[in-house]
């Protein structure tokens, strides 16, 4: 078999097409060279059409890899000076983030929930102030409690006027109930500050787990140091209120006004009590005009008890009747053999008011308690938030950064604080290799596009 070279074969092919009567007119498009040129042109055009999309896709991947690598940072600095500069930068940024959040000028301010200082304001205003405003010092005090306090303060003496001692005793008991809510206010703000401390640890800080734990711990130590004097100040504020009952306060209702208010309250209550049976009698008479009218008994409790005592003992009930608790046996008995006095029970409490004077004493004491308690409450509503802001919130804004620098900015701690998680170093290496490969691919595509343009 005769073997020819490719060049000879191509020459023979070209001569054939040129000499053939039917192919001579299209000979330039029928040879292998023509076919090769056509296929190359089609392929080049196809590649040119695909290149922009490929370049864009690789560019997007390069940008994503570069962004992720930038988020990871350059890793652990080698020199001590660089490590110290990085630690100082982190401490400053962290404390500034907390301060900005408390002041309300953080760059990433949320629009979906209250954060930072606004939450502390909510605690002070909506929880503490509004909570204290609902507290009634006399809500748990019955008339028997007040009467017992009045009689105990008088000792063995008779009560002629409204005594001052039971008012002071009951006032101090009411004021002491404010201590726990005030201390709880400081505790809530302390907890909210710790919540903010944890919230301000972002993704950059989480790269350094040792530093993250150190920041949380030192911030907690700093806030605890402020919580102790804050609670001590709150306790002192309440104790100051307990140490002196200032009845000369301009806002205090005073004895004369309290008596007038109590008398008016008694008159209104008596009028309402007397009017109710008459209304019932009138309604019954209208329904049945032939019905015998009912006898309306007196609603004056003191009068009815006095009549009862007179019917039993032949005279009005004396002071001994004040010592008869409801449901207990009488303190004396009278029969044919004479008068027998009974031993008082082991637990003895005052009875309900039996005279207008006794009822007046109870009403006046209750009015005085409410009036003075409102003065003390207003004072604590003003001073307790100030103490909390001074010892906790303002201290965090002004002194946290100095505390962190003092405790963490140390040469012997830099390397340990900046120790990353092992998987982060591996991820950084992988991203660098990936970014290098994408850069090479981009360069190859750019060179290919330039070559195609040159050939075309």
LUMGU-662057 format. One line per 4 residues: for each residue z negated, y, x negated of C-alpha. Coordinates in pm, 1 decimal, padded with zeros to 6 digits. Layout:
Z Y X | ...
***
This chain:
00000.0 00000.0 00000.0 | 00101.6 00340.1 -00136.7 | -00194.6 00579.1 -00153.4 | -00134.9 00956.9 -00146.5
-00367.2 01242.3 -00217.3 | -00500.7 01461.8 00061.6 | -00294.6 01749.4 -00063.2 | 00026.7 01543.1 -00045.7
-00068.6 01416.0 00297.9 | -00127.5 01768.0 00426.4 | 00206.9 01878.5 00280.6 | 00388.9 01590.7 00449.1
00213.4 01671.9 00776.8 | 00320.9 02034.6 00758.1 | 00682.4 01937.8 00672.8 | 00691.5 01698.3 00968.4
00584.6 01959.5 01221.3 | 00816.8 02222.6 01077.2 | 01124.7 01992.5 01077.6 | 01061.2 01841.4 01418.6
01274.5 02016.0 01682.0 | 01003.0 02007.4 01950.2 | 00704.5 02104.8 01728.7 | 00877.0 02357.1 01506.8
00788.3 02652.0 01736.2 | 00415.1 02557.9 01737.7 | 00395.9 02411.0 01388.6 | 00133.6 02669.1 01280.8
-00107.8 02532.5 01543.8 | -00043.9 02160.6 01504.4 | -00156.0 02081.8 01151.8 | -00496.4 01958.8 01039.6
-00554.3 02295.5 00873.6 | -00490.8 02471.7 01203.9 | -00728.2 02237.8 01382.3 | -00996.9 02295.1 01117.8
-00960.6 02671.5 01144.9 | -00983.9 02658.6 01526.6 | -01294.1 02437.2 01526.3 | -01459.4 02656.1 01261.4
-01391.5 02967.1 01466.6 | -01537.9 02810.0 01782.1 | -01845.6 02690.8 01591.9 | -01896.3 03026.7 01424.6
-01872.1 03206.7 01756.8 | -02122.0 02966.3 01911.1 | -02364.8 03017.4 01626.0 | -02327.5 03394.9 01653.4
-02410.2 03371.4 02023.9 | -02724.7 03166.0 01955.8 | -02854.2 03365.0 01659.8 | -03011.3 03658.5 01853.8
-03215.0 03422.2 02070.9 | -03329.2 03218.6 01771.0 | -03426.1 03531.0 01578.7 | -03621.9 03663.0 01877.9
-03805.1 03331.0 01934.8 | -03901.1 03297.5 01570.0 | -04005.5 03662.8 01563.3 | -04240.6 03605.9 01858.0
-04395.9 03305.8 01687.8 | -04433.7 03504.1 01365.0 | -04609.7 03786.6 01550.0 | -04846.6 03543.8 01726.4
-04931.3 03365.5 01401.5 | -04984.1 03695.7 01220.0 | -05208.0 03824.9 01499.4 | -05418.1 03508.2 01500.3
-05445.2 03517.6 01123.3 | -05549.6 03882.5 01134.1 | -05819.8 03795.8 01389.2 | -05958.7 03539.1 01149.4
-05970.8 03794.8 00870.5 | -05930.2 03740.2 00503.3 | -06217.7 03496.4 00480.0 | -06518.6 03505.3 00251.9
-06499.9 03794.8 00000.2 | -06553.7 03685.5 -00354.9 | -06743.9 03975.0 -00514.4 | -07097.5 04075.4 -00415.3
-06990.0 04435.6 -00361.4 | -06720.9 04332.0 -00115.3 | -06964.9 04103.6 00063.7 | -07220.9 04385.5 00089.7
-06959.0 04626.1 00223.7 | -06853.3 04372.8 00487.8 | -07213.5 04303.2 00595.7 | -07288.2 04675.2 00619.8
-06974.2 04731.4 00824.2 | -07069.3 04452.3 01065.2 | -07426.8 04582.4 01107.1 | -07306.2 04935.4 01176.3
-07042.0 04822.8 01425.1 | -07284.6 04592.6 01608.1 | -07562.0 04849.7 01646.5 | -07308.7 05118.2 01745.8
-07173.0 04889.1 02018.3 | -07523.3 04845.1 02162.2 | -07595.3 05218.3 02146.4 | -07262.8 05305.4 02311.1
-07323.8 05056.3 02589.1 | -07667.7 05205.4 02657.1 | -07527.1 05559.4 02660.6 | -07237.4 05461.1 02884.2
-06950.6 05555.5 02651.0 | -06838.2 05211.1 02535.1 | -06465.3 05175.8 02473.4 | -06439.2 04853.3 02677.4
-06630.1 04981.7 02979.2 | -06619.1 04734.3 03268.1 | -06495.6 04838.4 03612.7 | -06603.1 04518.5 03790.3
-06979.6 04508.1 03722.9 | -07271.1 04715.3 03596.9 | -07337.0 04671.1 03226.4 | -07557.3 04819.3 02957.2
-07748.4 05133.0 03043.9 | -07645.0 05127.9 03408.9 | -07827.9 04797.5 03457.5 | -08143.7 04946.8 03307.4
-08110.8 05245.7 03539.5 | -08080.7 05003.3 03830.4 | -08404.5 04831.3 03723.4 | -08594.0 05159.6 03696.3
-08461.5 05314.9 04017.4 | -08367.9 05041.9 04263.0 | -08617.1 04775.8 04161.9 | -08924.2 04957.1 04027.8
-08928.2 05288.2 04217.2 | -08811.2 05149.6 04550.0 | -09038.5 04849.1 04512.5 | -09345.7 05066.4 04457.3
-09251.2 05288.1 04750.4 | -09288.3 04990.5 04987.1 | -09640.2 04910.9 04868.2 | -09906.9 05002.3 05126.2
-10262.0 05002.8 04984.1 | -10420.2 04945.0 05324.6 | -10183.1 04677.1 05451.7 | -10419.0 04396.5 05348.9
-10734.7 04589.9 05440.0 | -10876.1 04519.8 05783.6 | -11123.5 04744.6 05959.4 | -11388.0 04483.9 05880.5
-11310.4 04514.1 05508.0 | -11347.5 04890.8 05518.7 | -11665.3 04869.6 05728.7 | -11811.7 04616.1 05486.3
-11737.3 04843.4 05190.7 | -11893.4 05141.1 05372.7 | -12210.3 04952.9 05461.1 | -12243.9 04800.2 05114.0
-12214.3 05145.1 04954.9 | -12496.6 05274.7 05177.0 | -12732.6 04997.8 05075.5 | -13045.3 04996.3 05287.2
-12986.6 05349.3 05408.8 | -12828.4 05458.6 05732.8 | -12480.3 05607.5 05722.7 | -12486.2 05969.9 05837.2
-12164.7 06105.8 05691.2 | -11847.4 05957.1 05549.8 | -11953.4 05817.5 05209.4 | -11750.8 05878.1 04895.0
-11839.5 05553.6 04714.4 | -11646.6 05310.0 04938.6 | -11339.3 05533.3 04919.3 | -11348.4 05528.1 04538.9
-11410.7 05152.0 04534.4 | -11119.7 05077.2 04767.0 | -10897.8 05331.9 04588.9 | -10955.4 05163.5 04253.6
-10883.4 04823.6 04404.2 | -10554.6 04956.6 04541.0 | -10459.4 05126.6 04213.6 | -10528.9 04809.6 04014.7
-10259.0 04635.0 04220.8 | -10002.2 04864.8 04058.7 | -10061.1 04730.8 03708.2 | -09859.6 04409.1 03736.5
-09548.4 04572.8 03892.8 | -09554.9 04836.5 03618.3 | -09581.6 04574.3 03344.6 | -09308.1 04373.0 03513.1
-09079.9 04677.5 03498.3 | -09115.7 04690.5 03119.7 | -09055.9 04314.6 03096.4 | -08735.4 04339.7 03302.7
-08599.4 04616.4 03079.7 | -08687.9 04410.8 02771.2 | -08500.5 04111.7 02914.6 | -08202.0 04332.8 02996.7
-08191.2 04465.8 02640.1 | -08191.6 04108.7 02507.6 | -07905.8 04033.1 02745.2 | -07715.6 04328.0 02599.4
-07789.9 04208.6 02244.7 | -07622.8 03875.9 02321.1 | -07336.0 04039.0 02511.7 | -07239.0 04259.7 02216.9
-07176.4 03961.1 01988.3 | -06796.7 03938.3 02002.8 | -06544.9 03691.9 01864.9 | -06537.8 03857.4 01521.4
-06910.7 03804.7 01479.8 | -06898.8 03445.1 01600.3 | -06695.2 03362.8 01290.2 | -07024.2 03389.8 01101.2
-07278.2 03169.9 01284.0 | -07559.1 03239.8 01035.8 | -07512.4 03615.3 01069.1 | -07492.4 03586.2 01448.6
-07824.6 03404.3 01467.7 | -07981.6 03650.7 01227.0 | -07866.2 03948.2 01436.1 | -08007.2 03800.8 01758.8
-08337.6 03712.3 01593.8 | -08389.1 04048.8 01424.5 | -08290.2 04236.3 01740.2 | -08545.4 04030.7 01933.7
-08813.2 04107.6 01674.4 | -08732.8 04478.4 01697.3 | -08742.9 04481.7 02079.0 | -09064.7 04280.1 02085.8
-09219.5 04537.6 01854.1 | -09131.2 04805.2 02109.8 | -09243.0 04600.1 02409.3 | -09602.0 04577.1 02285.1
-09670.4 04954.9 02272.4 | -09475.3 05002.8 02594.7 | -09703.7 04759.9 02777.0 | -10008.3 04912.4 02609.1
-09902.9 05257.7 02727.6 | -09847.4 05131.8 03082.1 | -10190.7 04970.3 03085.9 | -10341.0 05296.4 02960.0
-10162.5 05495.0 03230.7 | -10305.7 05273.1 03503.0 | -10650.1 05272.2 03342.3 | -10645.2 05651.8 03330.2
-10586.9 05653.2 03704.0 | -10874.4 05409.9 03748.4 | -11110.9 05604.7 03524.3 | -11120.8 05918.2 03740.8
-11047.3 05958.4 04110.8 | -10934.0 06320.1 04126.8 | -10992.3 06427.2 04485.5 | -10917.2 06787.5 04384.1
-10547.3 06712.8 04346.0 | -10342.5 06967.1 04546.6 | -10155.0 06685.1 04716.2 | -10470.1 06508.6 04836.4
-10529.0 06536.3 05210.2 | -10901.4 06612.3 05173.6 | -11196.7 06523.2 05395.5 | -11159.5 06795.1 05658.8
-10791.8 06728.9 05719.3 | -10851.3 06352.9 05715.2 | -11119.5 06384.9 05983.6 | -10887.3 06591.1 06200.4
-10606.7 06337.5 06158.8 | -10841.9 06048.9 06233.4 | -10975.2 06216.9 06547.6 | -10623.9 06281.0 06669.2
-10530.1 05917.8 06601.0 | -10834.9 05794.8 06795.5 | -10749.5 06022.2 07089.6 | -10391.4 05900.4 07098.6
-10501.3 05537.5 07084.6 | -10756.8 05585.1 07360.7 | -10509.8 05766.7 07585.0 | -10256.8 05490.8 07540.7
-10518.6 05222.7 07613.3 | -10637.3 05399.9 07929.7 | -10284.3 05464.7 08050.3 | -10171.7 05101.4 08024.9
-10407.0 04952.7 08294.4 | -10325.7 05238.5 08532.8 | -09954.8 05169.0 08491.6 | -10014.2 04801.5 08566.0
-10224.3 04890.3 08875.0 | -09958.3 05131.5 08996.9 | -09688.7 04867.9 08959.1 | -09893.7 04612.7 09154.8
-09966.5 04862.0 09434.9 | -09600.2 04943.5 09474.6 | -09514.0 04574.7 09502.4 | -09793.4 04493.3 09752.4
-09942.3 04798.0 09931.6 | -10189.8 04580.1 10128.8 | -10340.7 04423.0 09811.6 | -10697.7 04518.2 09724.9
-10700.7 04756.7 09427.8 | -10830.1 04618.2 09100.4 | -11129.3 04770.9 08925.9 | -11016.6 04935.5 08604.4
-11269.9 04871.7 08334.9 | -11338.9 05114.6 08056.5 | -11134.6 05063.3 07745.3 | -11387.0 05236.2 07527.5
-11506.4 04944.6 07315.9 | -11817.7 05127.8 07205.8 | -11920.8 05204.7 07567.5 | -11868.7 04845.1 07680.0
-12074.7 04706.2 07393.2 | -12351.7 04956.5 07457.3 | -12365.0 04851.2 07823.5 | -12368.9 04486.6 07724.2
-12657.5 04545.1 07488.9 | -12849.2 04734.6 07753.2 | -12801.6 04455.0 08007.9 | -12923.4 04189.2 07765.2
-13204.9 04360.7 07589.0 | -13299.2 04629.4 07835.1 | -13176.5 04903.3 07599.2 | -12871.7 05005.8 07409.1
-12786.2 04787.0 07114.5 | -12949.6 04924.5 06803.6 | -12852.9 04904.6 06436.4 | -12929.1 04531.4 06429.7
-12619.8 04470.4 06640.8 | -12405.3 04588.6 06348.3 | -12503.2 04273.6 06162.4 | -12372.4 04029.8 06421.8
-12035.9 03887.7 06309.8 | -11802.5 03782.1 06584.0 | -11857.2 03422.9 06698.4 | -12201.5 03389.8 06529.0
-12532.9 03345.6 06716.1 | -12719.8 03657.5 06819.3 | -12953.9 03799.8 06558.3 | -13238.7 03794.3 06808.6
-13327.9 03635.4 07139.9 | -13552.6 03745.8 07423.6 | -13719.4 03503.8 07663.1 | -14045.7 03467.3 07854.4
-14238.2 03394.2 07535.2 | -14123.9 03717.7 07376.1 | -13873.5 03846.0 07117.7 | -13755.1 03610.6 06843.5
-13567.8 03741.3 06537.2 | -13322.8 03502.6 06376.0 | -13241.8 03464.1 06007.3 | -12909.7 03624.7 05913.4
-12624.6 03392.2 05810.7 | -12561.0 03319.9 05442.0 | -12226.1 03503.5 05452.3 | -12259.4 03833.7 05629.2
-11983.1 04080.1 05707.1 | -11973.5 04397.9 05904.8 | -11857.7 04388.6 06263.1 | -11577.9 04592.8 06411.2
-11661.1 04960.0 06478.3 | -11885.3 04988.5 06785.2 | -11918.8 05366.6 06812.7 | -11681.9 05656.6 06780.2
-11855.2 05761.2 06459.8 | -11803.8 05418.6 06302.1 | -11440.4 05409.9 06411.2 | -11397.2 05759.6 06267.9
-11537.0 05645.3 05933.2 | -11284.8 05361.8 05916.2 | -10990.4 05581.4 06015.3 | -11083.3 05857.9 05770.8
-11126.5 05612.5 05484.5 | -10786.5 05458.3 05557.1 | -10618.3 05801.6 05566.7 | -10784.6 05905.4 05239.9
-10674.1 05581.7 05072.4 | -10311.7 05626.2 05172.9 | -10308.9 05988.5 05064.0 | -10461.4 05927.6 04722.1
-10255.9 05614.1 04662.3 | -09934.4 05810.4 04721.4 | -10043.3 06058.8 04452.0 | -10112.5 05782.2 04200.0
-09790.5 05604.2 04289.1 | -09587.1 05921.5 04237.7 | -09749.5 05969.3 03898.9 | -09671.8 05614.3 03784.0
-09320.0 05629.0 03923.9 | -09265.6 05924.5 03690.8 | -09455.0 05810.8 03378.8 | -09385.2 05437.1 03359.3
-09002.9 05473.0 03332.9 | -09058.4 05739.6 03067.2 | -09275.6 05501.8 02865.4 | -09018.2 05224.2 02902.2
-08732.9 05451.4 02795.5 | -08926.7 05584.1 02494.7 | -09056.8 05258.0 02350.9 | -08764.8 05029.7 02439.4
-08434.6 05195.9 02528.9 | -08440.4 05504.6 02305.5 | -08591.5 05302.2 02024.6 | -08300.7 05056.9 02043.7
-08050.2 05340.7 02027.6 | -08214.9 05520.1 01737.7 | -08384.5 05256.2 01526.6 | -08207.7 04921.1 01565.4
-07945.8 04989.6 01299.0 | -08208.0 05090.9 01042.4 | -08407.7 04776.9 01120.2 | -08103.6 04551.6 01079.1
-08007.8 04714.0 00748.8 | -08364.3 04689.5 00620.7 | -08395.4 04319.1 00700.4 | -08040.5 04183.5 00648.8
-07871.7 04404.6 00389.2 | -07991.9 04210.3 00085.8 | -07792.1 04081.2 -00210.4 | -07946.9 03735.6 -00189.3
-07840.0 03699.7 00176.0 | -07478.0 03817.9 00164.3 | -07319.3 03484.1 00074.3 | -07522.8 03290.5 00330.6
-07471.3 03542.7 00611.0 | -07094.2 03543.6 00560.2 | -07059.8 03166.3 00550.7 | -06792.3 03069.7 00801.1
-06753.4 02758.6 01009.1 | -06553.1 02492.0 00815.1 | -06288.6 02462.9 01085.9 | -06210.5 02834.5 01057.8
-06112.4 02802.1 00691.5 | -05886.8 02506.6 00776.6 | -05730.3 02701.4 01063.1 | -05668.0 03001.4 00838.3
-05488.9 02777.7 00583.2 | -05275.2 02622.0 00856.6 | -05179.2 02962.8 00993.8 | -05081.3 03091.7 00651.8
-04854.2 02791.5 00595.3 | -04703.8 02830.8 00939.6 | -04643.8 03201.4 00887.8 | -04473.5 03129.1 00552.6
-04239.4 02874.7 00712.9 | -04151.3 03117.4 00991.7 | -04076.0 03388.9 00737.8 | -03842.1 03154.4 00550.8
-03668.4 03060.9 00876.8 | -03620.3 03426.8 00963.2 | -03472.6 03496.2 00620.7 | -03234.7 03199.4 00650.4
-03114.6 03313.5 00991.6 | -03053.3 03666.3 00867.1 | -02853.7 03536.2 00569.0 | -02650.9 03304.1 00795.3
-02567.2 03585.3 01032.3 | -02453.6 03803.0 00742.7 | -02235.2 03523.3 00608.2 | -02075.6 03466.1 00948.2
-01996.7 03832.9 00983.4 | -01843.8 03838.6 00636.1 | -01628.8 03530.2 00697.7 | -01514.0 03657.1 01037.6
***
